[in-house]
Amino acid sequence: MSETPVKEPPSNEPPSDEPPNGRPGKDYDADSIRVLEGMDAVRKRPSMYIGDTQLHGLHHLIWEVVDNSVDESLAGFCNSILVKINADGSCMVRDNGRGIPVKPYKMPDNPKIDGKPTLEVVLTILHAGGKFDRDSYAVSGGLHGVGVSVVNALSERLDVEVTRDGSLYTMGFSRGVAIRGLKRVGESNERGTRIEFKPDPQIFEDTKFRTEILVTRLRELAYLNEGLRIQFIDERVNKHEEFHYEDGLKAFIHYMNEGKDTLHPVRTLQATDEETGLECRVAFQWNDSYNENLLAFANNIKNRDGGTHLTGLQAGLTRTLNAYAKKSNAVKGGLALRGEDWREGLTAIVSVKVREPDFQGQTKDRLMNSDVESFVQQTVNSQLANWLEENPSEAKKVITKGIQAAVAREAARKAREATRKTALSSGNLPGKLWDCHSKNPEESELFLVEGDSAGGSAKQGRVAKTQAILPLKGKILNVEKARMDKILSHEEIKTIIAALGCGVPGHEDFDVTKCRYGKIIIMTDADVDGSHIRTLLLTFFFRHMRELINAGRIFVAQPPLYLLKRGKQAEFILNDIIMDRMLAEWGLNETRVAIRTFEGNATTPSKETFIDGADLLQLCQMVDRVTRARHGLSRRGIDFHTFIIKTRAENGGTLPWIRTILDGEERYFPDDDAFNDFRKQCKEKFGKIEVADGGVSLPAQHASEEETKVIVRYELPESDEIEEAIAWFEKHGISIEDYFMRREELVTGELTPAKYVLIPNTGEPVELNGLAHVAEGIRSLGQRGATVKRFKGLGEMNPEELWETTLDPSKRKLLQVVISEEAEDIEQVEVDGRAADRIFSILMGNDVEVRRGFIETNAIHVRDLDV
Ligand code: 0RA
């Protein structure tokens, strides 16, 4: 252990409560100016320290603090980190590490820093964090290494609490300046650091942290640092997540391969070199797809462009697999396998720890340390060879896959040349394309239209100058399940490639900037087949022309589903939700709802209250909300009546928002704490347990792994929705029991009197079965005297209708296709190829169950856009 530069104060002397020296306007001498200059420099040129002042830089603030906590964990002093976004948008990061030292800092050659609380030095001197020898561990994660002082400089307010040596200390800052001096405020037996900060709106135009960005990275950190518990709470949206993996890289691979058919259980390799401190961990699993998905991390940092760890992994794989294939006489006829053939369908992660990482460029996208390459390669060589020897049947699957890939690669090369020659020789546009007259891509649009009849309408309805129409016949090939040679010999795909005019994907001449159209608009029917065709087209663009998506050139048209007419009013309606809203509005205008109370067996009400106008609109919305929640819950096998009445009562009158299933037994928990208690009990009882997210995913495949008990955990966001509705009902004197009410048949054959009655301005009252039927009752009143025409497909619309609703640039609503897990924040969210990769394989993969769950929760990833 090396010395830390902290001077031990006499034990009976508490740290000073005096205001710090650096306070502006007071003791403003050379050194304190220097301190301020540091903070000032950061505020003057924030991008020099955090990259930019956009979303990336904003989130950088959190990563700076979290990385310090992770460093504590790497050093063996911390096993739990909490990141919380408060309701006011500020952020709190708490860890149970050693706590930032508070004792006076020793730096005799700098008399103004010398003697200041270390805490203040860490938070106000640039790079001060780096001066500390975080002794016990070889590497520092320190993603950005600029130190928490930068976070302090760029925060409107930063409050820190340290628990250390039996005491609790606090200190407060604003824009890098101490505004409350170090203070010992109490005793504590715990240890750790709690930093709460609010990003400065003077620096950041947008200070709203994005849940998705945080969750993605925190999950990744938990995967990379096994055993570390990372909790995330977002108070703005009532979201709690916890990430904790005992076998992190393995879990990471499960996550990446979700929904795919895998060839073998996940395999992990690992090696450490005591002398150099190099540490290498690899996890891999082949699946039956044609995509390779390799991630490389150095000191917890994702290196998007790979580097020496990735090349080491690749070289090791190629060498070992080639040797094994040769030894087992698997390769026939002089076929030469390349690395890319072996990596077809491979999902792998390599994570290294390096004492002095050497990254290329500001963004650390590539690791340069040369000794890492041979270390990783040697690790893979020896351990992969062992695995192959010990698992001959799995080895055979991997070898066979590689050989098939090599054969297909050769076929694809030929297909590419052929496609290029025929489809792309200049002026050779496909026969069925109705091209536009303009040759200017800026103004040209290509509509990919489902079916010939819709194509015909679109041709007549379009503006021929700028709008081109390409009718597609039937389903296009699912490129997720086909190799390149097959893809390139598919008629419809060849036609699309020819029409776009930017070359054949995978060929050296391919260049999206040569695309003949500025917008490529997918126009399919609003039915199951239509959405399938749309997904197939999107998959093709995602896998083989992703640059077009990245350039924002791919769109989805939204033809209406209905034409709604009443009197002189006529309206095209996009979907059922809008239809419901319209009908409710019309119905509401001339209706009241009576709520009747009956005494005993009386058939005339003893009391009657009325709801109308804005209240009635809200009532409908609340009923619809409960009904939506009921559908959501029943999809997860939860009986709604039992849940609302019994489960709610058993949980002290509130709805639980966590449900687990373990060995077929169902349990409910009000919050994460309760769930964690249960998890601990399980752990004591069963040893190895794993928590699987029952929301989108299915429990990962554990069939072949040792006795790991799986707790399937569901979050029930519906609970909040229902609670809100119940609260609204109660405020208006309505019991949720009424939602389940059914009128009963009496011996006379009549029904018991209705409690809920619709009273239209004209016509007879409508007696309802119960509260659940109010919204739909109002809608059916709205539908009186209206005619609804449902378009079964685009082909049913005449050219004028098609122009008016879908083609006319001044009226239509297009959706822009973007790559992200979160549709709203698209412009800002970093495009995460890996996340998108999961999305596409889930949508297009084999596992029907996973796919269904996914589509229901995420719908389609397109952004609403008025274009
Ligand atoms: C300086 C020195 C030591 C720890 C830390 C800073 C530290 C910083 C942060 C930021 C967030 N959480 C943190 N935890 C610790 C070493 C302390 C020692 O040697 O006892």
Residues whose N, C-alpha, C, O or C-beta is under 5 A from the ligand:
A	BS01	0RA	T4 V65 N68 S69 E72 G97 R98 G99 I100 P101 F132 T193
